[in-house]
Amino acid sequence: MAAPEGWTEQEGALVREFRLPGFREAIVLVNRIADLAESENHHPDLEIHYDRVLVRWWTHTAGGVTDRDRELAAKTSELL
């Protein structure tokens, strides 16, 4: 199964950088991702850089990307 649109597979994770208008909007996106992650009990790595959010979905126990990571990456894209 391929990576969702806008995502790339890098070093065993699905990765995407989101650019937002500013810091507040970046934090809103992070909070939405946190809500998704908590509801799914599956948590990505997140980096916040003022107006950018870098998201990495991967499954530690599988040692890389699973179909669940692809599904959650697609759901993350829908949060914008």
N, CA, C and O atoms as a DFTB+ gen file, in Angstrom:
320 C
 N C O
     1  1       0.850      -1.178       0.000
     2  2       0.000       0.000       0.000
     3  2       0.900       1.247       0.000
     4  3       1.868       1.324       0.757
     5  1       0.573       2.199      -0.841
     6  2       1.380       3.411      -0.984
     7  2       1.073       4.412       0.126
     8  3       0.045       4.330       0.799
     9  1       1.980       5.341       0.293
    10  2       1.783       6.425       1.261
    11  2       0.623       7.298       0.799
    12  3       0.435       7.487      -0.403
    13  1      -0.155       7.831       1.736
    14  2      -1.231       8.748       1.355
    15  2      -0.671       9.970       0.624
    16  3       0.502      10.312       0.778
    17  1      -1.506      10.612      -0.156
    18  2      -1.091      11.783      -0.910
    19  2      -0.498      12.846       0.026
    20  3      -1.077      13.176       1.061
    21  1       0.653      13.363      -0.359
    22  2       1.317      14.396       0.421
    23  2       2.307      13.865       1.446
    24  3       3.066      14.636       2.033
    25  1       2.307      12.565       1.665
    26  2       3.177      11.932       2.648
    27  2       4.297      11.191       1.928
    28  3       4.110      10.702       0.814
    29  1       5.469      11.110       2.574
    30  2       6.566      10.308       2.046
    31  2       7.010       9.325       3.121
    32  3       6.847       9.563       4.318
    33  1       7.564       8.237       2.667
    34  2       8.115       7.268       3.616
    35  2       9.602       7.543       3.750
    36  3      10.349       7.484       2.774
    37  1      10.026       7.849       4.989
    38  2      11.417       8.177       5.276
    39  2      11.842       7.450       6.539
    40  3      11.193       7.563       7.579
    41  1      12.912       6.719       6.447
    42  2      13.503       6.054       7.610
    43  2      12.464       5.302       8.436
    44  3      12.441       5.405       9.663
    45  1      11.611       4.552       7.761
    46  2      10.642       3.707       8.448
    47  2       9.449       4.426       9.037
    48  3       8.795       3.900       9.938
    49  1       9.146       5.637       8.539
    50  2       7.995       6.387       9.027
    51  2       7.341       7.127       7.870
    52  3       7.992       7.454       6.878
    53  1       6.043       7.387       8.010
    54  2       5.350       8.273       7.084
    55  2       5.550       9.689       7.600
    56  3       5.283       9.972       8.768
    57  1       6.019      10.581       6.730
    58  2       6.412      11.920       7.154
    59  2       5.735      12.971       6.273
    60  3       5.645      12.833       5.053
    61  1       5.266      14.020       6.936
    62  2       4.725      15.168       6.208
    63  2       4.922      16.420       7.039
    64  3       4.744      16.417       8.257
    65  1       5.297      17.498       6.348
    66  2       5.394      18.791       7.003
    67  2       4.203      19.642       6.561
    68  3       3.936      19.800       5.370
    69  1       3.502      20.180       7.546
    70  2       2.382      21.071       7.288
    71  2       2.831      22.498       7.564
    72  3       3.408      22.773       8.616
    73  1       2.572      23.414       6.625
    74  2       2.870      24.841       6.817
    75  2       1.557      25.543       7.121
    76  3       0.559      25.378       6.418
    77  1       1.588      26.335       8.193
    78  2       0.405      27.042       8.645
    79  2       0.665      28.548       8.613
    80  3       1.817      28.968       8.495
    81  1      -0.393      29.374       8.717
    82  2      -0.195      30.825       8.690
    83  2       0.644      31.358       9.853
    84  3       1.297      32.391       9.707
    85  1       0.642      30.694      10.979
    86  2       1.399      31.173      12.127
    87  2       1.430      30.155      13.242
    88  3       0.962      29.027      13.089
    89  1       1.992      30.568      14.373
    90  2       2.181      29.667      15.504
    91  2       0.855      29.163      16.072
    92  3       0.712      27.968      16.335
    93  1      -0.106      30.051      16.264
    94  2      -1.397      29.629      16.834
    95  2      -2.059      28.547      15.986
    96  3      -2.594      27.572      16.514
    97  1      -2.019      28.727      14.675
    98  2      -2.619      27.736      13.782
    99  2      -1.869      26.406      13.848
   100  3      -2.475      25.340      13.746
   101  1      -0.550      26.475      14.019
   102  2       0.245      25.251      14.168
   103  2      -0.170      24.507      15.434
   104  3      -0.284      23.281      15.431
   105  1      -0.392      25.247      16.507
   106  2      -0.795      24.622      17.768
   107  2      -2.201      24.036      17.656
   108  3      -2.472      22.970      18.209
   109  1      -3.090      24.717      16.950
   110  2      -4.439      24.166      16.729
   111  2      -4.330      22.822      16.010
   112  3      -4.998      21.862      16.392
   113  1      -3.488      22.746      14.968
   114  2      -3.318      21.480      14.253
   115  2      -2.744      20.411      15.179
   116  3      -3.210      19.272      15.168
   117  1      -1.754      20.758      15.969
   118  2      -1.164      19.792      16.898
   119  2      -2.226      19.273      17.864
   120  3      -2.264      18.077      18.155
   121  1      -3.073      20.143      18.353
   122  2      -4.139      19.707      19.267
   123  2      -5.123      18.776      18.573
   124  3      -5.595      17.815      19.180
   125  1      -5.435      19.042      17.325
   126  2      -6.326      18.146      16.569
   127  2      -5.671      16.780      16.371
   128  3      -6.324      15.744      16.503
   129  1      -4.380      16.787      16.054
   130  2      -3.653      15.520      15.902
   131  2      -3.624      14.772      17.231
   132  3      -3.785      13.552      17.265
   133  1      -3.422      15.496      18.314
   134  2      -3.404      14.867      19.644
   135  2      -4.750      14.215      19.949
   136  3      -4.792      13.107      20.484
   137  1      -5.841      14.886      19.616
   138  2      -7.170      14.305      19.836
   139  2      -7.348      13.028      19.013
   140  3      -7.864      12.028      19.514
   141  1      -6.919      13.065      17.747
   142  2      -6.987      11.875      16.893
   143  2      -6.148      10.753      17.482
   144  3      -6.610       9.616      17.584
   145  1      -4.923      11.065      17.868
   146  2      -4.009      10.056      18.412
   147  2      -4.574       9.417      19.671
   148  3      -4.502       8.200      19.839
   149  1      -5.133      10.231      20.551
   150  2      -5.710       9.698      21.787
   151  2      -6.915       8.813      21.489
   152  3      -7.074       7.758      22.103
   153  1      -7.758       9.230      20.558
   154  2      -8.951       8.431      20.244
   155  2      -8.587       7.096      19.598
   156  3      -9.324       6.119      19.729
   157  1      -7.455       7.057      18.903
   158  2      -7.006       5.842      18.223
   159  2      -5.986       5.054      19.046
   160  3      -5.610       3.944      18.669
   161  1      -5.540       5.620      20.161
   162  2      -4.504       5.015      20.997
   163  2      -3.263       4.643      20.169
   164  3      -2.703       3.553      20.293
   165  1      -2.866       5.589      19.328
   166  2      -1.688       5.413      18.465
   167  2      -1.125       6.815      18.257
   168  3      -1.844       7.700      17.794
   169  1       0.129       7.032      18.585
   170  2       0.654       8.384      18.707
   171  2       1.835       8.631      17.778
   172  3       2.787       7.850      17.757
   173  1       1.775       9.723      17.008
   174  2       2.878      10.062      16.110
   175  2       3.950      10.861      16.839
   176  3       3.745      11.323      17.962
   177  1       5.079      11.014      16.194
   178  2       6.085      11.967      16.629
   179  2       5.711      13.307      15.994
   180  3       5.372      13.366      14.813
   181  1       5.775      14.376      16.780
   182  2       5.425      15.714      16.301
   183  2       6.562      16.686      16.590
   184  3       7.182      16.635      17.653
   185  1       6.828      17.572      15.635
   186  2       7.771      18.667      15.836
   187  2       7.064      19.949      15.443
   188  3       6.420      20.022      14.396
   189  1       7.189      20.960      16.290
   190  2       6.584      22.255      16.014
   191  2       7.707      23.262      15.785
   192  3       8.619      23.390      16.601
   193  1       7.626      23.971      14.668
   194  2       8.605      25.005      14.317
   195  2       7.832      26.241      13.867
   196  3       7.607      26.431      12.672
   197  1       7.435      27.061      14.795
   198  2       6.672      28.284      14.595
   199  2       5.451      28.067      13.699
   200  3       4.350      27.882      14.216
   201  1       5.610      28.083      12.379
   202  2       4.465      27.944      11.474
   203  2       4.482      26.616      10.711
   204  3       3.810      26.468       9.691
   205  1       5.253      25.660      11.216
   206  2       5.346      24.347      10.575
   207  2       5.164      23.257      11.619
   208  3       5.602      23.382      12.763
   209  1       4.506      22.188      11.194
   210  2       4.360      21.007      12.052
   211  2       4.835      19.811      11.239
   212  3       4.317      19.542      10.155
   213  1       5.810      19.103      11.761
   214  2       6.320      17.898      11.133
   215  2       5.718      16.703      11.861
   216  3       5.827      16.585      13.082
   217  1       5.083      15.824      11.099
   218  2       4.392      14.665      11.674
   219  2       5.035      13.399      11.143
   220  3       5.301      13.279       9.947
   221  1       5.284      12.454      12.043
   222  2       5.830      11.135      11.668
   223  2       4.939      10.057      12.270
   224  3       4.848       9.927      13.491
   225  1       4.286       9.289      11.417
   226  2       3.506       8.130      11.867
   227  2       4.325       6.876      11.607
   228  3       4.839       6.670      10.508
   229  1       4.439       6.039      12.635
   230  2       5.122       4.747      12.495
   231  2       4.718       3.888      13.685
   232  3       4.207       4.390      14.686
   233  1       4.956       2.587      13.561
   234  2       4.593       1.668      14.631
   235  2       5.861       1.026      15.176
   236  3       6.530       0.246      14.500
   237  1       6.165       1.375      16.408
   238  2       7.382       0.895      17.059
   239  2       7.444      -0.633      17.072
   240  3       8.472      -1.216      16.726
   241  1       6.354      -1.277      17.470
   242  2       6.371      -2.738      17.605
   243  2       6.524      -3.445      16.262
   244  3       6.988      -4.584      16.211
   245  1       6.137      -2.777      15.174
   246  2       6.294      -3.366      13.844
   247  2       7.629      -2.976      13.212
   248  3       8.032      -3.542      12.195
   249  1       8.302      -2.018      13.812
   250  2       9.580      -1.578      13.261
   251  2       9.447      -0.746      12.004
   252  3      10.388      -0.668      11.214
   253  1       8.294      -0.121      11.802
   254  2       8.110       0.705      10.610
   255  2       6.652       1.065      10.386
   256  3       5.862       1.160      11.326
   257  1       6.318       1.261       9.127
   258  2       4.994       1.730       8.732
   259  2       4.039       0.558       8.550
   260  3       4.375      -0.453       7.933
   261  1       2.845       0.718       9.099
   262  2       1.783      -0.282       8.934
   263  2       0.583       0.368       8.241
   264  3       0.549       1.582       8.039
   265  1      -0.396      -0.461       7.883
   266  2      -1.620       0.070       7.281
   267  2      -2.311       1.052       8.226
   268  3      -2.913       2.027       7.778
   269  1      -2.226       0.801       9.508
   270  2      -2.819       1.719      10.488
   271  2      -2.155       3.088      10.417
   272  3      -2.840       4.106      10.516
   273  1      -0.845       3.131      10.250
   274  2      -0.140       4.405      10.102
   275  2      -0.609       5.136       8.842
   276  3      -0.799       6.352       8.862
   277  1      -0.792       4.401       7.762
   278  2      -1.279       5.012       6.517
   279  2      -2.678       5.593       6.718
   280  3      -2.975       6.693       6.251
   281  1      -3.522       4.854       7.410
   282  2      -4.884       5.316       7.689
   283  2      -4.852       6.591       8.538
   284  3      -5.576       7.545       8.251
   285  1      -4.025       6.610       9.568
   286  2      -3.969       7.780      10.439
   287  2      -3.290       8.971       9.768
   288  3      -3.617      10.120      10.065
   289  1      -2.362       8.706       8.879
   290  2      -1.763       9.800       8.106
   291  2      -2.836      10.449       7.228
   292  3      -2.920      11.675       7.151
   293  1      -3.646       9.634       6.573
   294  2      -4.730      10.170       5.746
   295  2      -5.711      10.979       6.593
   296  3      -6.151      12.052       6.180
   297  1      -6.052      10.468       7.774
   298  2      -6.955      11.206       8.668
   299  2      -6.313      12.506       9.129
   300  3      -7.006      13.511       9.288
   301  1      -4.996      12.503       9.348
   302  2      -4.292      13.718       9.740
   303  2      -4.421      14.784       8.657
   304  3      -4.641      15.956       8.961
   305  1      -4.288      14.384       7.406
   306  2      -4.411      15.341       6.288
   307  2      -5.795      15.983       6.279
   308  3      -5.935      17.143       5.891
   309  1      -6.798      15.256       6.694
   310  2      -8.168      15.769       6.690
   311  2      -8.418      16.781       7.811
   312  3      -9.448      17.456       7.807
   313  1      -7.508      16.896       8.756
   314  2      -7.692      17.800       9.893
   315  2      -7.496      19.264       9.555
   316  3      -7.898      20.136      10.324
   317  1      -6.884      19.546       8.416
   318  2      -6.624      20.949       8.050
   319  2      -7.891      21.700       7.739
   320  3      -7.841      22.887       7.415
